[in-house]
C-alpha cells in the first residue's frame, strides 16, 4: 500500500554516532492518517535544540512519504 498522506510524526529517535559537529540519528515515524510506519537515518548538526531536531526529523519523514508516493513504491 502506498501512503500519499502529508501528515506524519516522529515516534522515536536515537543517536547512532557523532562525527565532528554532526550527529547521525536513527528514527521511526508514522503517517498520522493511515499509521504506516517508516524507519530511517539522517545526519544533522550537533547543536540543535529539541524542537528543531524534531522538526527536521519530521521533515525527513514527510519527504520519504512524498518520494515513495511519486515513485509508486
Secondary structure by P-SEA (a helix, b strand, c coil): cccccccccccccccccccccbbbbbbbbbcccccccccccccccccccaaaaaaaaaaaaaaaaaaaaaacc
